[in-house]
Structure formats: structure tokens, C-alpha cells
Amino acid sequence: MNIRNNQKRRLFYFIFFLLILLVPLLIQLFIFAVFIQKEPDAADISSANSIHRGPILDRNGKILAIQTKQNSVSAWIPDITDINETAKLLAVILDIDETFLLKRLQKNSGFLWIKRKVTTTEAQKIQDLLDNNSLSGIKLIPEMGRTYPKYNLASHILGYVGIDNIGLEGVEYAYNEMLNPPETGENTGTDIYGNQIFLTIDMNVQYTIEKIAAAAKEKYKAESVMILVEQAQTGEILGMCSSPDFNPNDFLKYSAFERNDRPVTMAYEPGSVMKIFTLSSMLDTMSIDEDDKFVCNGYYEKENFKIKCQGIHGTIDAQKILKYSCNAGAAYASEKIDKNTLYKMLTNFGFGRSTDLGLPGENPGILRRPSEWSARSKPTIAFGQEISVTALQIIQAATVFANDGAMLKPFIIKRIVSSDGKIINEYGKTVVHTVLSSNTARKVLLMMETATMTDGSARPAAVEGLRLAAKTGTAQMLDPKTGKYSETDFIPSLLGIFPVSNPQIILYVAVFKPEGQQYLSSRIAAPVFKQTIEELLTVMEINTDQTTTIEHSGEVKIIKPENIEIGQKMPDLTGTPKKLLLPLFKRQDITIIINGEGYVVSQQPLPGIIIKKGMKIVLELK
């Protein structure tokens, strides 16, 4: 027993003394390894440069994002002679906190990245110091980087890449593998070229709407402004912006709110723009007829609640509900449609689900099932409350009125082309499904047009010589503190389709939380909308009603116009030219007043009213 214990004791002392001898040797070997480590070679560091990320271009091939060579700043700590002075010089040039940089330099012992992919100006300043031997241990290492030559233009759509050229947002993220093909066993060590992505965006349109949105945000001191332009016959998005925006070349300097792609990610109550979708649903299902009458006394009242209207509109029909944007009329009309039928129609319009545009973070909005509706839900949904939508959903749903009742899918990628010019994918018009009959779609489009005529809610948005169908919306925002509707925060918006005779463009404008006394769409969104149309007409090829081309055989037949007379009942004079109205002045028993030039767009009294002696007849011409 004692022999075994002695053997164990000897073995323990042997191992103990061996460790005492080996530990200093191991420490010396570790220190030696640290000090003889080789400075990384720039070529090794830049091996990823063999992957060339493909460019992003607008529909006409103008470059929006491209791969370029940039410099990164590195340090080899053993070669730095004065760490304090180095930290001081670099901090000023690279806009880095000096104390933070000094700690990093002191904490490390070998290779260290100081800042990746610096600007040309920063690189030149550092190179000047290197040439003067003022920055020992510091190097500029070339790397491939991403450059956005138009800076903020289309920034939310494009997104941005991280430090290793991997997409983090927008098209850069959604199509990362198309733009930046991964290395495989077959292509390792060779140059790899990514594909080119052509957007549906028109750079001139995008620049125009971004300029207008930024000016509107400043003028109305708004939280944000969105403008979207869509090709009505195809679903191509020609321009989509949100102000504020950001510069993807230096995205880290901007807040998450500034980088947020609101037309895609933000859901909100749309207000009265919603009426064109709910009223058309009622008309198409024959829940109401265009001649059905509703009475607006300034509010909608049912059981134990009231809903206020913006005015007292008297006896109105579907057309006047849209023309005057009558909340009470829309609410009363909603009594005629079953809630399950209304829900089904609104889902057919695309509400409550994503448009699948392909950009990250798309919000499906909120459209609750009818089983979750209260007694107030149906009348309030009828004029745009208790439902949340995105701007993308609004313009997708609007295609129904421009395409004989068929809804088109919006898209923002036009084609994907390989580096050698071969088309990989090409995208075009996609019909989702038919929502309305062509008769209902056309009828509602013409009803929307009356909103831009005399005394219509969208009259301030009208552009001379252009037939415009429009719908205003002024939504109250919810106060997150109280959970109730705010008395100060609103979203004035305006949706338009033009020209009415042959719809080509869908335009949507929304201004979030404008400050000041004015908040109605007619005062805030309409001027922005009108300016946008006027400027778009100068940068786009839009066939307005003033540039209609007529083809004929060359044979001209002169038809004698019928005499315009007013008998016992008031006739419908809509569309009658002024010269045919002049004989009416021969009547001595009534007073005729004609305002404007051109053709009759509205009249008082309305058609069918009994004419009495001494009656005043007012005709508005345009």
C-alpha cells in the first residue's frame, strides 16, 4: 500500500515540475508568434473583389446603382510609431470619435480595419499624409464598393448594401442573388459578374415627384409625403417616393424613419378615397342603383350613434356622394349591402393582402372579417375608417376603373439581363382578376370626373384641358395615447386617373400630419396633386384630350344641330356647346345665367325639375 502511494506521489511531483518548466516556454512561444505575425496582403484581403455586383438601372438604362472601386483604411499596429498622433489625424479625416479610435488602436496588436469604403475625398487626404510619411502603419486597401450616382434619388426603392456588398434593403436585398451571384466550386478564383436589373421607374418622373414631395413636406410642415405614379394600362410603377428620404451612399447617417419605404410598409386609414371602392361594390352587386336617393342632414344616425359629415348635402345619389365626398350618404348606402358581400368585394379589390410587389417588408394592411365587425363597422368602412391600407394597395385597386373592371398587379422590375446581354426574365402586364363589370367601372370613373368639376370636392386639382377622374380623402389619424381619433392629426390624400377618355396614368398623393389650420384634401393634397400633373405632362408622353387624333375618310357631312328648348321640365343640357344655348335668352318668363365658356358641365335646376315662371336657370360651362 505504501509502495503504491509513493509511486503516485513521485508521478505527481514529476508532472508538477514539468509544468513549471514548460509554462514559461509556452508563454515565450506565444509572444514570439504575436510579434512575428505577417501583415495581411492587400490582395488577400480584397479576394472578394472577384465578384462584380450587377448594376440597377431605370427603364431607359440610366444608372441608379453601380459597382465601383473604393478604398478602405487599415492599420498594422506594430508599424505605428505614434498611436496618439495617428488617432488624432484619422479621427478628423474620417469623422470618428478620437477617444474611441485611440482605444481600438491600443487594444489591438496586429491588423485592424479603421474604416471600410471611405469617400474619394477621405482617401485623398489620407494618401497625402502617407506620401508625407505622417501615418506610419496605415494603409489604403482597394475594395469593390457600391455607388449610387444619383444620391437620394429612388433611395427607398433601391435600398442599400452592407460593408461586404450584400443587399440589406429594397431591390438590393430582394434581388441580392441576381445582382451578386455566390461563388461556387466551378467559378472560384475567377471574376464573377452579376446580372443587370432594369426597373420600371422613369428617372425623370422619379426626380419630379421627389422634388414636389420634398417641397410639400416643407411647406405644410408635414411628417411625411408620398407620391406614386403608375401606368394605368400595364401596372408599371413609373415613380414612387416618400419624403423624407436618404442617401444610400451613407445610409448609416439616417434614422430608421428616414430609411423606411412607407408606400410599401406603412398601413393607414385611407379616408374618403375608399368611397370609390365601396360605392362601386354596392353598384356592381346591385345592392344600390345609381338613381337611389339618400338624405344627408350633416350626419349619419343609427340606433345609439352618430357619424358627422363634412357638410349638409341634402338628397343625393351615388354620383353626388363621390362628387361631394359625402360621409353620411356613403354610410346610408352601406345599409343596402350585406356585410359579407362588402367584405368579399373589398378583398377582390386587394385589400387585406399584399400586392406581392417584391420589395421587403410589404404590409398587407388590415381588413377584419365580418364576424369581428361592430354595428359601426360597415358604415365607417364605407367612407374609409376601420380599414388600413397601403399606398400600393390603393393604386392597384384603382387599375380596376382604368381597365374595364380588371385589376392589374403593380410591378417595379421591368427585366433582368445577364452581364453578356441575355434576357433572363422580363415582366409585363398581369391581370389579377376581374373585380367589376366594365359598365360599373366606366360609370364610377365618370362619377369621379364630376368631383373635378364646378363645386366638386376635387375641383382644386383640375388641370385645364385634361379630363381627370379623382377622389379626395381626409382621414383622421388615431392618437396612440388615447386610442381615439386625433383632433389635430390628419392624412389629406387624392387619387386620380387620367385622361378619362383613355386612362394612362394613376396618380396618388398623401400628406401625413400637416401642421396648421388647414388639413382638408382640397386645401393640402389637391395643390400638390395638380402641380404633379402639370409637371408630369412636360416630362412624359401623355395624350391629353387636347391632343386627340381623329381619323376619317375625308368626307364631311354637315348636320344641322337640333334647337335647344326648355319646355315644362328642365332638360339635361350637359355637354351642350354655348352657341346652341343662346336661343334660350329669347324666353321672357325665366332668367338664364351662363358662367364660363365651352360646354355645359353642370346645371341648376337638375334635369326633370318642373319649370315655373320667374325661375332662374344657371348653367356652368367649361
N, C-alpha and C positions, 0 to 999 in steps of 0.2 A: 504493500500500500504506500509506504514511504518512498519506494523507488519510483512509482508512478507519479507521485506528487512532485518529486524532484525533477522528473523529466518535463512535466508541464511547466514548472517554474523556469527551467532553463529555456524552453521554447518561447515563453512569454518575454523574457529578458532579451532574447535574440531578436525577436520581431521589433521590440521597443527601440533597441539601439540601432537597428537597420533603418527604421523610420526617421530617427534623429539625423542619420547621415544623409538620407535621400531627400527630405523635405527642402533643405536649402538649395540642393542641386536642382530640384523641380522648379523652385521659385526663380533661380537664375535662368533656367531654360525658358520660362515664360516671359521674363523681362527681355531676354535676348530676342525672342520671337516677335515681341511687340515692336522693338526698335529696328528690326531688320525687315519688317513687312514692306512689301513693294508698293509704291504708289500706283493706283489703278491706271491703266492705259485709257486714253480718251476713246480709242477705237473700240475697246471692250465695253466701256460704259455706253457708247452710242450704237451698240449692236442692233437695238430695236429700230434704228433708222432705216433698216431694210424694208420696213412696212410703210408704204406711202398711202395715207388715208385719202380716199377719193373726195373730190370737191362737191359742194352743193351749189346749184345754180337756179336762177329764176326760169320762167317758162321760155324766155328768149335767149338763154345761155349766158346771162350776166352773172358773174361770180359773186356768191354770197359767203362762201367759206372755202378755204383752200389750205393745203399743206405747205409750210414754209420752213426754212432752216432758222433756228433761233439759238441763242447762246444761253447756257446755264453756268452759274458761278459755283465753283467748288473750292475746297481748301484741303491742303495736305499739311496737317498740324505740325509735324516735325520740321518743316521748312519755314514756318512763320517765325520771323525774328522778333517782332514786337506785336504781341496779341492785342494789347490795349489800343495801339495806333491803328491796327488793321480793322478792329471792330468799329472804331470811330469813323474811319474813311468809308467803309462799306455801308454802315448804318445810314449815312447821309445820302449816298447814291441810290441805295436800294429801298429806301423808306422803311427801314427796320428799326425797332427799338434797340438802342446801343447796348443797354444793360442786358437785355435778353440775348443778343448776339454774342456778347462777351462771355456769358455763362456757357453758351453752347460751345464756343471755341475752347474754353478752359476745361470743359467736361469731357471732350473727346481727345483721342490720342492719335488717330490716323486720318482716314479720308472722311470728308464731311461735305454734303451739299449745303451751300449757303442759300441760294435761291435758284429755282428752276425756271427756265424760259423767260429771261428778262427782256425788256424792251430794247430796241436798237439804240436808243439814247443812253440807257443804263450801261449797255455793253460797251459803247464807245468811251464813256467816262472811265470805266474800269480798264479798258485797253490802254488808254492814255497813261494811267497810273502804272500799269505793268511795264509800259515802254520806258517809264522813268524809274523803274526798279523800286517803286514805292509800295508794292503789295507782294512781298515775297510769300511763297506758299499758296498763292491764289491763282486759279486758272479759269479761263473761259472755255467751256466744252461745248461744241456744236451738237445740237439735237434737232430732231424734226418736231415742229410745233404746229398748232392750228391758228390761222389768222382769219379774222372777219373784216375784210377791207371796207365794208360799209358801216362799221362800228355798230350802233344801236339798231340799224335797220333790220326788221323782221327777227329781232333777237329772241322773242318768245317762241317763234316757230322753229328757228334754227336750234336753240338750246346752246349747249357748250360742252367742251370736253375737259377731262381731268388732266392731271400733270403727265400721265402716261398715254395721252391721246385716246382715252376711252370715253365714249359719249356718256354724259350724265343727265342731260335733259333734252327735250324737243326732238327734232329729227335726228340729231346727233346720237341720242340714246336709242330711239325707236328703231333706227336703221344702222346700228353700230356695226354689225357683222357685214352688212353690204358695203359700208364705207371703209371698214378696217378688217379685211379678211384675216383670220387667225393663221399662224404658222402651222404647217403640217409636216409630216415626215418627208413629203415629196418636195416641198418648197423651202426647207430650212437652208439658210445661208444665201438665198437669192433675194433679189428685190421683189417685193410683193406689192402690187398696185390695186388699190380699192376701186370700187365702182363709182360712177358719177350719178348723182341724184338731181333730176330736174323737177323743180316744184311747179305747181300751177300758178304760183304767185307772180304777178307782174310788178317788177321793181318800181316802175313809175306810179302805179296805183298805190303800192305799199308806202312809198315815200309821201304821197299826197295825203293819205288818211292818217299817217303818223304825225305829220305836221299839223293837221287840223285837230287831231285828238289832243296833242300837247298844248296847243293854244286854247282849246276849250277848257281843259283842266285848269289852266292858269286863270282864265277869265272868270270862271264860275267857282274857283277855289274848291274844286271837286276832289273827292278821294281818288277817283279813277274815271277814265273814259274809254269805252270800247267802240270800235267801228269795224264792221265786217262787210265785204263786198263779194257777192257770189254770182257766177254766170248762171242765169236762170234756166237755160235750156240744157245744161250739162251737169251742173253741180260743182263745177270747178271753183275753188276759192281763189279769187284774184287778189285779195288783200284782207288781212286780219290783224288788228293791232289792239293793244291795250296800253294806255298811258297811266302811270309811269312805266318806263321800260328800263333796259340796262345795256351795258357794253359787254358782250361775251368775251372780248379780249382780256377783260379784267373783272370777271364776274364776282369774285370774292369780295369786292368792294361794295357790293349791293346787297340790300336786305332780301329776305325771302319773299316779302310782299312785292318788291320791285321785279323780282325774277319770276313771279307767278304768272302763268299763262291763263289769265282769267276767262277768256272766251271758251276755253276748254274745261277748266277745272271749277269754275265758280257757278253755283246754282243759286237762284234768287227768284222771288215772286215777280212775274212779268208785268202785272197791272193790266190795263185795258187792251194792250196788244193781243191778249188772249182771246178777246171777243171775236176776232175773225175765225178762230178755230172752233170756239164753242157754238157761235151762231150758225156757221156752215154745217156743223154736225147736226144741229136741230133741223136745218132746212133739208139736208140730204136724207135724213131718216124720216122726213115728213112729220116730224113732231110739231113743227110750226110751218106756216105758209108765209110767203113774202108779203101777203096782204093782211096777215093777222095784226091786230092793234093791241097796244099795251099803253097803260097810262102812267106817266111819271109825274108825281107831285113833289119831287125833290127827294124822295126816299122810297125804299122798298120795305114793306112792312108785312110781317107774317108772325102769327102767334105771339111770342113774347120777345121779339127782337126787331130792330130797325136797322137798315143799311142806308147810309146817306149817299145821295147822288151829287155830282158836281153842279147840277142846275135843275131847273124845273122845265121839262121838255114837253109836257102835255101828252097828247095822244100821238104815239109813234109806232112805226113798224120796224122790221129788221134793218132796212136800209138806213133809217134815221138813227137807230141805235148805234150803227157804225159811224155814221156821219158826225153825230154829236157826241159820240162816246158816252152813251147813257148807261150808267151802272144799274139804275132801277129797272130800265127796260130789259137789260140782259138778264137780270135776276128774275123778273116776272116771266120772261120767255123760258127760263130754265125749268119752270114748273111743268112745262109741256113735255119734257123729255124724261124718260126713265133713267135713274142714276146708273144702272148697269150699261145702258145703251150709250150714255155720255162717256162713261169710263172707257168702253170699248173703242169709241171713236177717237178719243184723245190718245189712247195707246197706238191706234193706227196712224195718228199724226207723228208718232215717235216720242211722245212724252213719257217719262218714267224709265227710259232706257238709253244707253249710249248710242251715238251715231256711228261708232267704230271708225272714227277718222284716222286713228292710228297713232296719235300723239299721246304721250304718257299722262296718266292722271285724269282721264276724261271722266267727268261727273255725270251719272245717269239722271240726276235731278230727283224730285220726289213727286210721285202721283200715288196717293194712298188708294187701297182697294175700297170699293163702295161700302163694304161691311164696316169700315172704320170711319165713314163719314158721319157727321152730325147733321142736325136739321139745317144748319147754316152752310154746310159744305157745298151743296150743289149751286145755290145762288151766288156764293162768293167765288167759286171756281169759274163760274160763267164770266166774271169780269177780272179774273187774274189773281185771286188770292187763294190761299190753301193749296197752292201748287208751286213747285220750284222747278225752274228750267235753266238751261244754259243758253248762251247766245247761239251756239252751234245748233241746238235743237230748234230754235226759232227760225233760223234761215233754212234749215232742212224742211221744216213743216211748211214754210212759205212757198217752196217749189211746187206744192200741190196746185196753187192758184195760177201758176205760170205754165203748167203742163197738163191742162185738161183733166185735173184731178189725180194725176200720178205723182207720187213723191220720189224725188231723186236723192241718192246718197251723196253727201258732200265728200269731196276728196281734195287732197293737197299735194300728193305726189303725182306728177304727170308721167314720168318714165324713169327707169333705171337703166343706165348704159354702162357697159364694161369699159375698161381702160383702152381697149382697142376699137371701140366704137360700135360694138354689137349691142342691140337692144335686148335686155334681159327680161324686163317687164314693162308693159305700157298700160296705162289706166285711162278709162273713159267713162262715159255716162252709164250709170247703173240705176235702173228703176227698182225701188224697194218693193212697192206695191201700189195699187190704186186705192185712194182714200175716199174721193168724192166722184160723183158723176161729172162729166165735162160741163153739163148745164149748170150745176151748182157752183162749180169752181169759177166759171166765167161770170156768173151772176154776182157772186161775192166780190170778185175783182172789180166789177163795175160799181158795186156799192162802196168799196174802198175809195174809188176815184172821187165820189161825191164829197168825201172828207177833205179833199184838197180844193174844193170849190168854195164859192162865197159862203161864209159863216160856218164852214166845216171846221172840225177840231184841228185838222192838219193843214189848214189854209196857209199859215206862215211858211210851210215847207214847199209850197208850189213854185215851180220854175216855169217862166213864160215859154210857151211853145212846146212844152213837154206834157204829155198825158201821163199823170202819175197816180197810182193807187197807193194809198198809205193808211196806216193806223197808228194813232198815238197811244202812249201808255204812261201813266204816272203812278208808280207803286210806292206805298208806304213801306219802309223797312222796319223790321222788328227791333225793338230795343232789348239788347241782351240782358240788361239789368232788371227790367220789369217783365219781360216776356210778352209785352203788349206792343201794338203798333206805335212807332215814334211819331211825335207831332212836328219833328224838325228834319228827319232824315228821309229822303225820297230818292226814287230812281226814275227820272224822266227818260223816256225812250221813244223811238219812232222806227217803224218798219215800212219800207217802201218797195214797190215793184214797178218797173218802167222799162220802155214805154208800154202803156196799156194795150195798144193795138197789136204789139208783138213783143211780149216781155223778154228782155235781155238781161237785166240786172236786178238783183235783190240786194238792197242796202239796209243795214240795221245799225242804229246808233243808240247807245245807252250811256247816260251820265250818272255816276253814283255819288250821292250825298253832296250836291251843290250847296254852297253856303249863300245866305241872303234870303230876302223875302220871296223871290221868285223860285218856283220849283216845278211848275206845270210843264208838261212836254211841249206845249205850243210856244212857251217862252224860252225854254232851255234847249231841248233836243232838236226842235224844228229848225232854228237858225243854223245849227251845226250840220244838220241833215242837208239843208238847202245849199250851204257852201260846199259840202262834199260833192253833191250832184254837179254843181256848176263847174267845179274844178275837174271832176272826172270826165265831163264832156269835152274838155280840152286835151286830155291825155289818152282817151280811149276812142275807138271807132264805134260809136253808138248811133244807130239810125233812129233819130227822133222823128216825131210826127211832122216836123218841118222839112224833112229830107226824104219824104216818101217818093218812090219812083213808080210811075204809072205806065203800064204797057197797054197799047191799044192798036187797032187796025189802021188808024189814020182817018177813019170815017167819023165825022162829028154830027150828032143829031141834037138839034135844039128843041128842048121840051119846055113848053110854056108852064111856068110854075102855077100851082093852084093858089087861088085867092085865100088869104088868111082871114077868117071871120070869127067873131065871138058871138055865139048865139045865146040860148038860155043858160047853158052850162059852160064853165071855163074849159077850153080845150087844152091839151098838152102841147105846149109850144117849144119844149126842149129841142134844141138843135136847129131852130129856125133862124135864118140869117136876118140881120137888121133890116135890109132893104125890103123884105117881104112883110115886115111889121108896120111899115109907115102908113099903109091904108087904114090901120086901126085908129089913127088920130082923127078920122072923119066922124067917129062916134061922138055925139054930143052929150050922151047920158052917163058916160063913165069917164074916169080920168086914167090916162095911160102914162106911165113913167118908165123910161128906158135908161138903164145905167150901163155904161160901157160900150164896147164895140165888138163886132164879130157875130157870135151865135148865142142863143139863149141857153144858159146853164141852170137857171133856177127861176121860179116864178111864184108870185103870191097874188091871188089865191091859187091853191093847188088844183090840178085837173079834176073836173067833176063837180066843183062848187057852183051853186046856183048864182047867176049874175043878177045883181039888183041895181036899180037906178042910183047913181051917185057913188058907186063903188070905185075904189082906187085899185088899179092893177099895176103891179111893179114887176118889171122884167129885168133880170140881171144877165148881161152879156159878157162873153169872154172871147 
